[in-house]
């Protein structure tokens, strides 16, 4: 005795409706509007200020150091203790 769901009867439906705001954006992308822009977390004008630039590079340094400690140091420890 197998417990299975009853077979599904296929229903022919068209694609799901698209929200009007998405529809406009999709057509704009197809026409090439805005396709050449670069999206970043901080704009060039924000990075031109000293405090924002310092905060950005400080955070980048901390994340890089944390990555090295979490992923690279155990590999070093494994190789160094094998000798």
C-alpha positions in Angstrom: 0.0 0.0 0.0 1.6 3.3 -1.1 0.5 6.6 0.3 0.6 9.1 -2.5 -1.2 12.2 -3.4 -3.9 11.9 -6.1 -2.7 12.8 -9.6 -3.0 16.5 -10.4 -5.1 17.5 -13.3 -3.2 20.0 -15.5 -4.9 23.4 -15.8 -4.0 25.5 -18.7 -3.4 29.0 -17.6 -1.5 31.9 -19.0 1.5 33.5 -17.3 0.9 35.2 -14.0 -0.1 38.9 -14.3 2.7 41.4 -13.9 2.4 44.4 -11.5 2.2 47.6 -13.5 5.3 49.1 -12.0 7.3 46.0 -12.9 5.9 46.1 -16.4 7.2 49.6 -17.0 10.6 48.7 -15.6 10.9 45.6 -17.8 10.1 47.6 -20.9 12.6 50.2 -20.0 15.3 47.6 -19.6 14.4 46.1 -22.9 14.8 49.4 -24.6 18.2 49.9 -23.0 17.2 52.8 -20.7 19.4 52.7 -17.6 21.3 49.6 -18.7 24.7 51.4 -18.7 24.5 52.5 -15.1 26.6 50.9 -12.4 24.9 50.1 -9.1 27.1 50.4 -6.0 26.5 50.5 -2.2 28.0 54.0 -1.9 27.9 56.6 -4.7 30.9 58.4 -5.9 29.8 61.6 -4.1 29.5 59.7 -0.8 32.9 58.2 -1.2 34.4 61.6 -1.9 33.7 62.7 1.7 36.5 61.9 4.1 34.5 60.2 6.8 32.5 58.0 4.5 35.7 56.9 2.7 37.4 56.1 6.0 34.4 54.2 7.3 34.2 52.2 4.0 37.8 51.2 3.9 37.8 50.5 7.7 34.9 48.1 7.2 36.5 46.5 4.2 39.7 45.9 6.2 37.8 44.4 9.1 35.8 42.1 6.8 39.0 41.0 5.0 40.8 40.3 8.3 37.8 38.3 9.6 37.7 36.3 6.4 41.4 35.5 6.7 41.0 34.5 10.4 38.0 32.3 9.8 38.9 30.6 6.5 42.7 30.8 5.9 44.1 30.4 9.5 42.6 27.0 10.0 44.2 25.8 6.7 47.5 27.2 7.9 47.1 25.5 11.3 46.3 22.2 9.6 49.4 22.3 7.4 51.7 23.5 10.1 50.6 20.8 12.6 51.0 18.1 10.0 54.8 18.6 9.7 
